[in-house]
């Protein structure tokens, strides 16, 4: 299964994550209202299911990661790794990157 991080080739505008084999886009970032309307329209035109998952105020990283996994599960992609361990790994990679800047 292939994941495309930047899908300008699909819509002409970027999506956070696009999985061509499943015709699904999962987005964690929000743009301007106009851009959101365009993305929604273009995805509908092309039969792409667009799932928006912005992080909620006061939501923990672990709860957010679980919601992301649930979104993948809703399109029959199952991630069976340990969520707390995943969050720790992501945090460490980010901190290492930030310290190297």
N, CA, C and O atoms as CSV, one atom per row, in Angstrom:
chain,resi,resn,atom,element,x,y,z
A,1,UNK,N,N,0.852,-1.161,0.000
A,1,UNK,CA,C,0.000,0.000,0.000
A,1,UNK,C,C,0.898,1.223,0.000
A,1,UNK,O,O,1.835,1.313,0.794
A,2,UNK,N,N,0.612,2.170,-0.894
A,2,UNK,CA,C,1.423,3.365,-0.973
A,2,UNK,C,C,0.760,4.554,-0.313
A,2,UNK,O,O,-0.454,4.737,-0.402
A,3,UNK,N,N,1.568,5.355,0.345
A,3,UNK,CA,C,1.088,6.591,0.950
A,3,UNK,C,C,1.774,7.735,0.227
A,3,UNK,O,O,2.976,7.672,-0.031
A,4,UNK,N,N,1.036,8.770,-0.098
A,4,UNK,CA,C,1.609,9.951,-0.718
A,4,UNK,C,C,1.468,11.096,0.267
A,4,UNK,O,O,0.359,11.421,0.692
A,5,UNK,N,N,2.572,11.702,0.629
A,5,UNK,CA,C,2.540,12.805,1.604
A,5,UNK,C,C,2.003,14.074,0.967
A,5,UNK,O,O,1.169,14.762,1.555
A,6,UNK,N,N,2.471,14.385,-0.220
A,6,UNK,CA,C,2.023,15.599,-0.894
A,6,UNK,C,C,1.348,15.169,-2.185
A,6,UNK,O,O,1.977,14.541,-3.037
A,7,UNK,N,N,0.091,15.498,-2.335
A,7,UNK,CA,C,-0.673,14.992,-3.470
A,7,UNK,C,C,-1.070,16.102,-4.434
A,7,UNK,O,O,-2.184,16.098,-4.957
A,8,UNK,N,N,-0.178,17.044,-4.672
A,8,UNK,CA,C,-0.464,18.114,-5.621
A,8,UNK,C,C,-0.832,17.537,-6.987
A,8,UNK,O,O,-1.620,18.129,-7.724
A,9,UNK,N,N,-0.264,16.386,-7.317
A,9,UNK,CA,C,-0.531,15.776,-8.620
A,9,UNK,C,C,-1.969,15.302,-8.730
A,9,UNK,O,O,-2.498,15.195,-9.836
A,10,UNK,N,N,-2.604,15.020,-7.619
A,10,UNK,CA,C,-3.966,14.493,-7.629
A,10,UNK,C,C,-4.987,15.616,-7.763
A,10,UNK,O,O,-5.878,15.542,-8.608
A,11,UNK,N,N,-4.868,16.646,-6.945
A,11,UNK,CA,C,-5.858,17.721,-6.919
A,11,UNK,C,C,-5.344,19.048,-7.463
A,11,UNK,O,O,-6.134,19.931,-7.796
A,12,UNK,N,N,-4.032,19.189,-7.552
A,12,UNK,CA,C,-3.471,20.485,-7.883
A,12,UNK,C,C,-3.197,21.317,-6.638
A,12,UNK,O,O,-2.611,22.395,-6.728
A,13,UNK,N,N,-3.617,20.824,-5.481
A,13,UNK,CA,C,-3.347,21.449,-4.187
A,13,UNK,C,C,-2.945,20.339,-3.215
A,13,UNK,O,O,-3.381,19.199,-3.379
A,14,UNK,N,N,-2.121,20.646,-2.207
A,14,UNK,CA,C,-1.622,19.582,-1.332
A,14,UNK,C,C,-2.655,19.068,-0.329
A,14,UNK,O,O,-3.494,19.811,0.178
A,15,UNK,N,N,-2.555,17.774,-0.070
A,15,UNK,CA,C,-3.279,17.119,1.020
A,15,UNK,C,C,-2.223,16.587,1.970
A,15,UNK,O,O,-1.116,16.273,1.533
A,16,UNK,N,N,-2.532,16.476,3.263
A,16,UNK,CA,C,-1.543,15.969,4.216
A,16,UNK,C,C,-1.140,14.540,3.873
A,16,UNK,O,O,0.047,14.252,3.717
A,17,UNK,N,N,-2.099,13.658,3.755
A,17,UNK,CA,C,-1.832,12.254,3.434
A,17,UNK,C,C,-2.901,11.763,2.476
A,17,UNK,O,O,-4.095,11.942,2.720
A,18,UNK,N,N,-2.468,11.140,1.379
A,18,UNK,CA,C,-3.405,10.578,0.409
A,18,UNK,C,C,-3.006,9.137,0.147
A,18,UNK,O,O,-1.842,8.853,-0.132
A,19,UNK,N,N,-3.966,8.225,0.237
A,19,UNK,CA,C,-3.717,6.805,-0.001
A,19,UNK,C,C,-4.490,6.426,-1.262
A,19,UNK,O,O,-5.689,6.156,-1.199
A,20,UNK,N,N,-3.802,6.405,-2.411
A,20,UNK,CA,C,-4.486,6.181,-3.691
A,20,UNK,C,C,-5.273,4.878,-3.756
A,20,UNK,O,O,-6.384,4.853,-4.287
A,21,UNK,N,N,-4.713,3.797,-3.225
A,21,UNK,CA,C,-5.385,2.495,-3.328
A,21,UNK,C,C,-6.713,2.475,-2.584
A,21,UNK,O,O,-7.587,1.669,-2.902
A,22,UNK,N,N,-6.875,3.349,-1.600
A,22,UNK,CA,C,-8.110,3.407,-0.814
A,22,UNK,C,C,-8.961,4.627,-1.164
A,22,UNK,O,O,-10.074,4.773,-0.659
A,23,UNK,N,N,-8.441,5.505,-2.029
A,23,UNK,CA,C,-9.146,6.742,-2.388
A,23,UNK,C,C,-9.539,7.531,-1.140
A,23,UNK,O,O,-10.671,7.997,-1.010
A,24,UNK,N,N,-8.573,7.670,-0.225
A,24,UNK,CA,C,-8.842,8.389,1.024
A,24,UNK,C,C,-7.717,9.393,1.297
A,24,UNK,O,O,-6.541,9.118,1.061
A,25,UNK,N,N,-8.114,10.551,1.796
A,25,UNK,CA,C,-7.168,11.577,2.234
A,25,UNK,C,C,-7.422,11.820,3.715
A,25,UNK,O,O,-8.565,11.976,4.144
A,26,UNK,N,N,-6.353,11.850,4.480
A,26,UNK,CA,C,-6.464,12.138,5.906
A,26,UNK,C,C,-5.667,13.408,6.164
A,26,UNK,O,O,-4.471,13.480,5.885
A,27,UNK,N,N,-6.356,14.408,6.703
A,27,UNK,CA,C,-5.726,15.696,6.925
A,27,UNK,C,C,-5.775,16.079,8.393
A,27,UNK,O,O,-6.816,15.986,9.044
A,28,UNK,N,N,-4.630,16.510,8.898
A,28,UNK,CA,C,-4.546,16.931,10.294
A,28,UNK,C,C,-4.399,18.443,10.410
A,28,UNK,O,O,-4.594,19.003,11.489
A,29,UNK,N,N,-4.062,19.098,9.323
A,29,UNK,CA,C,-3.900,20.552,9.319
A,29,UNK,C,C,-5.063,21.201,8.586
A,29,UNK,O,O,-5.608,20.627,7.642
A,30,UNK,N,N,-5.437,22.385,9.016
A,30,UNK,CA,C,-6.492,23.136,8.343
A,30,UNK,C,C,-5.895,24.370,7.704
A,30,UNK,O,O,-4.993,25.003,8.252
A,31,UNK,N,N,-6.417,24.701,6.530
A,31,UNK,CA,C,-5.987,25.913,5.852
A,31,UNK,C,C,-7.053,26.977,5.971
A,31,UNK,O,O,-7.916,26.925,6.847
A,32,UNK,N,N,-6.980,27.937,5.076
A,32,UNK,CA,C,-7.991,28.988,5.061
A,32,UNK,C,C,-9.342,28.380,4.701
A,32,UNK,O,O,-9.412,27.275,4.164
A,33,UNK,N,N,-10.390,29.095,4.995
A,33,UNK,CA,C,-11.735,28.590,4.687
A,33,UNK,C,C,-11.884,28.329,3.192
A,33,UNK,O,O,-12.482,27.329,2.794
A,34,UNK,N,N,-11.338,29.230,2.352
A,34,UNK,CA,C,-11.417,29.039,0.903
A,34,UNK,C,C,-10.695,27.771,0.467
A,34,UNK,O,O,-11.199,27.025,-0.373
A,35,UNK,N,N,-9.511,27.521,1.037
A,35,UNK,CA,C,-8.747,26.319,0.683
A,35,UNK,C,C,-9.483,25.061,1.126
A,35,UNK,O,O,-9.495,24.064,0.404
A,36,UNK,N,N,-10.092,25.099,2.295
A,36,UNK,CA,C,-10.851,23.945,2.791
A,36,UNK,C,C,-12.033,23.637,1.870
A,36,UNK,O,O,-12.315,22.472,1.590
A,37,UNK,N,N,-12.721,24.673,1.400
A,37,UNK,CA,C,-13.847,24.483,0.479
A,37,UNK,C,C,-13.354,23.880,-0.828
A,37,UNK,O,O,-13.982,22.968,-1.367
A,38,UNK,N,N,-12.223,24.387,-1.348
A,38,UNK,CA,C,-11.652,23.842,-2.587
A,38,UNK,C,C,-11.271,22.375,-2.431
A,38,UNK,O,O,-11.602,21.550,-3.282
A,39,UNK,N,N,-10.579,22.053,-1.348
A,39,UNK,CA,C,-10.165,20.666,-1.123
A,39,UNK,C,C,-11.373,19.742,-1.049
A,39,UNK,O,O,-11.376,18.665,-1.645
A,40,UNK,N,N,-12.395,20.164,-0.318
A,40,UNK,CA,C,-13.600,19.341,-0.182
A,40,UNK,C,C,-14.251,19.126,-1.542
A,40,UNK,O,O,-14.652,18.008,-1.867
A,41,UNK,N,N,-14.358,20.181,-2.332
A,41,UNK,CA,C,-14.973,20.093,-3.661
A,41,UNK,C,C,-14.167,19.171,-4.578
A,41,UNK,O,O,-14.729,18.282,-5.217
A,42,UNK,N,N,-12.847,19.386,-4.641
A,42,UNK,CA,C,-12.006,18.565,-5.513
A,42,UNK,C,C,-12.028,17.096,-5.102
A,42,UNK,O,O,-12.062,16.212,-5.958
A,43,UNK,N,N,-12.011,16.837,-3.806
A,43,UNK,CA,C,-12.068,15.444,-3.339
A,43,UNK,C,C,-13.398,14.807,-3.732
A,43,UNK,O,O,-13.421,13.666,-4.196
A,44,UNK,N,N,-14.493,15.520,-3.555
A,44,UNK,CA,C,-15.801,14.979,-3.936
A,44,UNK,C,C,-15.853,14.693,-5.426
A,44,UNK,O,O,-16.379,13.661,-5.843
A,45,UNK,N,N,-15.307,15.606,-6.242
A,45,UNK,CA,C,-15.293,15.416,-7.697
A,45,UNK,C,C,-14.549,14.148,-8.095
A,45,UNK,O,O,-14.936,13.473,-9.048
A,46,UNK,N,N,-13.494,13.825,-7.377
A,46,UNK,CA,C,-12.642,12.688,-7.734
A,46,UNK,C,C,-12.960,11.429,-6.932
A,46,UNK,O,O,-12.246,10.432,-7.041
A,47,UNK,N,N,-14.001,11.463,-6.144
A,47,UNK,CA,C,-14.395,10.285,-5.371
A,47,UNK,C,C,-13.441,9.948,-4.243
A,47,UNK,O,O,-13.312,8.785,-3.863
A,48,UNK,N,N,-12.772,10.958,-3.705
A,48,UNK,CA,C,-11.820,10.765,-2.611
A,48,UNK,C,C,-12.525,11.070,-1.295
A,48,UNK,O,O,-13.104,12.144,-1.128
A,49,UNK,N,N,-12.473,10.120,-0.359
A,49,UNK,CA,C,-13.030,10.351,0.975
A,49,UNK,C,C,-12.014,11.179,1.756
A,49,UNK,O,O,-10.872,10.757,1.937
A,50,UNK,N,N,-12.426,12.347,2.216
A,50,UNK,CA,C,-11.531,13.250,2.949
A,50,UNK,C,C,-11.910,13.242,4.421
A,50,UNK,O,O,-13.032,13.589,4.790
A,51,UNK,N,N,-10.955,12.839,5.255
A,51,UNK,CA,C,-11.159,12.788,6.701
A,51,UNK,C,C,-10.312,13.888,7.330
A,51,UNK,O,O,-9.090,13.900,7.182
A,52,UNK,N,N,-10.962,14.808,8.028
A,52,UNK,CA,C,-10.251,15.912,8.684
A,52,UNK,C,C,-10.107,15.592,10.168
A,52,UNK,O,O,-11.084,15.274,10.845
A,53,UNK,N,N,-8.869,15.681,10.663
A,53,UNK,CA,C,-8.587,15.349,12.059
A,53,UNK,C,C,-7.709,16.400,12.731
A,53,UNK,O,O,-6.577,16.092,13.105
A,54,UNK,N,N,-8.186,17.614,12.895
A,54,UNK,CA,C,-7.370,18.575,13.639
A,54,UNK,C,C,-7.312,18.177,15.110
A,54,UNK,O,O,-8.253,17.587,15.642
A,55,UNK,N,N,-6.210,18.502,15.754
A,55,UNK,CA,C,-6.088,18.191,17.178
A,55,UNK,C,C,-7.027,19.093,17.967
A,55,UNK,O,O,-7.077,20.301,17.739
A,56,UNK,N,N,-7.767,18.503,18.890
A,56,UNK,CA,C,-8.730,19.253,19.697
A,56,UNK,C,C,-8.019,19.969,20.843
A,56,UNK,O,O,-6.980,19.518,21.326
A,57,UNK,N,N,-8.592,21.083,21.267
A,57,UNK,CA,C,-8.071,21.814,22.416
A,57,UNK,C,C,-8.080,20.886,23.628
A,57,UNK,O,O,-9.068,20.193,23.876
A,58,UNK,N,N,-7.004,20.872,24.367
A,58,UNK,CA,C,-6.853,20.046,25.578
A,58,UNK,C,C,-6.816,18.548,25.301
A,58,UNK,O,O,-6.926,17.758,26.238
A,59,UNK,N,N,-6.664,18.131,24.043
A,59,UNK,CA,C,-6.564,16.704,23.725
A,59,UNK,C,C,-5.121,16.257,23.951
A,59,UNK,O,O,-4.187,16.947,23.543
A,60,UNK,N,N,-4.938,15.121,24.591
A,60,UNK,CA,C,-3.582,14.612,24.798
A,60,UNK,C,C,-3.039,14.052,23.490
A,60,UNK,O,O,-3.796,13.715,22.579
A,61,UNK,N,N,-1.721,13.959,23.413
A,61,UNK,CA,C,-1.099,13.388,22.222
A,61,UNK,C,C,-1.537,11.943,22.024
A,61,UNK,O,O,-1.758,11.506,20.895
A,62,UNK,N,N,-1.661,11.206,23.116
A,62,UNK,CA,C,-2.066,9.798,23.023
A,62,UNK,C,C,-3.501,9.687,22.513
A,62,UNK,O,O,-3.787,8.855,21.651
A,63,UNK,N,N,-4.395,10.507,23.029
A,63,UNK,CA,C,-5.790,10.483,22.560
A,63,UNK,C,C,-5.862,10.861,21.083
A,63,UNK,O,O,-6.642,10.281,20.327
A,64,UNK,N,N,-5.051,11.830,20.677
A,64,UNK,CA,C,-5.029,12.250,19.272
A,64,UNK,C,C,-4.516,11.120,18.382
A,64,UNK,O,O,-5.084,10.850,17.324
A,65,UNK,N,N,-3.451,10.468,18.809
A,65,UNK,CA,C,-2.914,9.342,18.039
A,65,UNK,C,C,-3.950,8.226,17.915
A,65,UNK,O,O,-4.055,7.591,16.866
A,66,UNK,N,N,-4.705,7.990,18.970
A,66,UNK,CA,C,-5.750,6.961,18.916
A,66,UNK,C,C,-6.844,7.353,17.923
A,66,UNK,O,O,-7.371,6.494,17.216
A,67,UNK,N,N,-7.189,8.642,17.863
A,67,UNK,CA,C,-8.183,9.100,16.882
A,67,UNK,C,C,-7.675,8.932,15.458
A,67,UNK,O,O,-8.437,8.570,14.561
A,68,UNK,N,N,-6.389,9.194,15.250
A,68,UNK,CA,C,-5.802,9.009,13.921
A,68,UNK,C,C,-5.861,7.534,13.531
A,68,UNK,O,O,-6.228,7.204,12.404
A,69,UNK,N,N,-5.502,6.648,14.458
A,69,UNK,CA,C,-5.584,5.209,14.184
A,69,UNK,C,C,-7.019,4.793,13.877
A,69,UNK,O,O,-7.249,3.975,12.986
A,70,UNK,N,N,-7.980,5.347,14.604
A,70,UNK,CA,C,-9.392,5.022,14.368
A,70,UNK,C,C,-9.828,5.484,12.978
A,70,UNK,O,O,-10.631,4.815,12.327
A,71,UNK,N,N,-9.306,6.621,12.521
A,71,UNK,CA,C,-9.636,7.103,11.177
A,71,UNK,C,C,-9.127,6.127,10.125
A,71,UNK,O,O,-9.837,5.816,9.168
A,72,UNK,N,N,-7.906,5.646,10.297
A,72,UNK,CA,C,-7.379,4.643,9.372
A,72,UNK,C,C,-8.223,3.373,9.433
A,72,UNK,O,O,-8.534,2.779,8.400
A,73,UNK,N,N,-8.594,2.957,10.644
A,73,UNK,CA,C,-9.407,1.748,10.812
A,73,UNK,C,C,-10.755,1.899,10.105
A,73,UNK,O,O,-11.294,0.915,9.597
A,74,UNK,N,N,-11.304,3.108,10.064
A,74,UNK,CA,C,-12.599,3.332,9.416
A,74,UNK,C,C,-12.554,3.052,7.920
A,74,UNK,O,O,-13.594,2.848,7.293
A,75,UNK,N,N,-11.351,3.040,7.346
A,75,UNK,CA,C,-11.198,2.696,5.926
A,75,UNK,C,C,-10.430,1.380,5.780
A,75,UNK,O,O,-9.769,1.140,4.769
A,76,UNK,N,N,-10.530,0.543,6.802
A,76,UNK,CA,C,-10.001,-0.828,6.802
A,76,UNK,C,C,-8.482,-0.898,6.720
A,76,UNK,O,O,-7.927,-1.804,6.099
A,77,UNK,N,N,-7.812,0.067,7.349
A,77,UNK,CA,C,-6.361,0.039,7.498
A,77,UNK,C,C,-6.103,-0.047,8.996
A,77,UNK,O,O,-6.391,0.889,9.742
A,78,UNK,N,N,-5.558,-1.175,9.425
A,78,UNK,CA,C,-5.414,-1.433,10.854
A,78,UNK,C,C,-3.968,-1.248,11.290
A,78,UNK,O,O,-3.059,-1.859,10.728
A,79,UNK,N,N,-3.763,-0.407,12.287
A,79,UNK,CA,C,-2.444,-0.131,12.853
A,79,UNK,C,C,-2.452,-0.729,14.254
A,79,UNK,O,O,-3.192,-0.278,15.128
A,80,UNK,N,N,-1.629,-1.741,14.457
A,80,UNK,CA,C,-1.690,-2.492,15.714
A,80,UNK,C,C,-0.556,-2.169,16.678
A,80,UNK,O,O,-0.381,-2.865,17.678
A,81,UNK,N,N,0.214,-1.129,16.391
A,81,UNK,CA,C,1.322,-0.780,17.274
A,81,UNK,C,C,0.810,-0.165,18.573
A,81,UNK,O,O,-0.357,0.210,18.681
A,82,UNK,N,N,1.700,-0.069,19.552
A,82,UNK,CA,C,1.377,0.506,20.855
A,82,UNK,C,C,1.338,2.033,20.736
A,82,UNK,O,O,2.345,2.656,20.401
A,83,UNK,N,N,0.193,2.623,21.007
A,83,UNK,CA,C,0.004,4.062,20.813
A,83,UNK,C,C,0.939,4.891,21.687
A,83,UNK,O,O,1.527,5.861,21.208
A,84,UNK,N,N,1.087,4.527,22.956
A,84,UNK,CA,C,1.972,5.295,23.842
A,84,UNK,C,C,3.411,5.240,23.348
A,84,UNK,O,O,4.123,6.244,23.386
A,85,UNK,N,N,3.837,4.080,22.890
A,85,UNK,CA,C,5.196,3.939,22.358
A,85,UNK,C,C,5.350,4.772,21.083
A,85,UNK,O,O,6.380,5.414,20.881
A,86,UNK,N,N,4.331,4.761,20.228
A,86,UNK,CA,C,4.366,5.565,18.998
A,86,UNK,C,C,4.542,7.044,19.320
A,86,UNK,O,O,5.373,7.723,18.718
A,87,UNK,N,N,3.756,7.537,20.271
A,87,UNK,CA,C,3.827,8.954,20.651
A,87,UNK,C,C,5.210,9.278,21.207
A,87,UNK,O,O,5.766,10.329,20.890
A,88,UNK,N,N,5.769,8.402,22.023
A,88,UNK,CA,C,7.114,8.614,22.555
A,88,UNK,C,C,8.156,8.672,21.454
A,88,UNK,O,O,9.051,9.517,21.491
A,89,UNK,N,N,8.052,7.789,20.481
A,89,UNK,CA,C,8.990,7.774,19.357
A,89,UNK,C,C,8.880,9.059,18.549
A,89,UNK,O,O,9.892,9.667,18.201
A,90,UNK,N,N,7.657,9.469,18.254
A,90,UNK,CA,C,7.448,10.703,17.490
A,90,UNK,C,C,8.013,11.898,18.250
A,90,UNK,O,O,8.668,12.757,17.661
A,91,UNK,N,N,7.762,11.953,19.548
A,91,UNK,CA,C,8.276,13.055,20.372
A,91,UNK,C,C,9.807,13.073,20.332
A,91,UNK,O,O,10.405,14.138,20.180
A,92,UNK,N,N,10.444,11.909,20.467
A,92,UNK,CA,C,11.912,11.842,20.447
A,92,UNK,C,C,12.479,12.270,19.102
A,92,UNK,O,O,13.455,13.018,19.051
A,93,UNK,N,N,11.882,11.806,18.019
A,93,UNK,CA,C,12.355,12.184,16.682
A,93,UNK,C,C,12.222,13.694,16.493
A,93,UNK,O,O,13.133,14.343,15.979
A,94,UNK,N,N,11.088,14.246,16.909
A,94,UNK,CA,C,10.884,15.693,16.781
A,94,UNK,C,C,11.910,16.462,17.609
A,94,UNK,O,O,12.506,17.420,17.116
A,95,UNK,N,N,12.122,16.056,18.854
A,95,UNK,CA,C,13.075,16.764,19.713
A,95,UNK,C,C,14.488,16.685,19.147
A,95,UNK,O,O,15.226,17.669,19.196
A,96,UNK,N,N,14.875,15.531,18.610
A,96,UNK,CA,C,16.195,15.401,17.981
A,96,UNK,C,C,16.311,16.322,16.772
A,96,UNK,O,O,17.338,16.971,16.571
A,97,UNK,N,N,15.247,16.375,15.968
A,97,UNK,CA,C,15.251,17.258,14.807
A,97,UNK,C,C,15.371,18.719,15.247
A,97,UNK,O,O,16.189,19.471,14.717
A,98,UNK,N,N,14.544,19.112,16.227
A,98,UNK,CA,C,14.544,20.496,16.704
A,98,UNK,C,C,15.915,20.875,17.265
A,98,UNK,O,O,16.395,21.982,17.019
A,99,UNK,N,N,16.541,19.984,18.003
A,99,UNK,CA,C,17.856,20.270,18.581
A,99,UNK,C,C,18.948,20.372,17.525
A,99,UNK,O,O,19.980,21.000,17.759
A,100,UNK,N,N,18.729,19.760,16.365
A,100,UNK,CA,C,19.740,19.805,15.304
A,100,UNK,C,C,19.607,21.053,14.431
A,100,UNK,O,O,20.456,21.300,13.574
A,101,UNK,N,N,18.573,21.824,14.638
A,101,UNK,CA,C,18.338,23.024,13.810
A,101,UNK,C,C,19.156,24.200,14.283
A,101,UNK,O,O,19.077,25.281,13.699
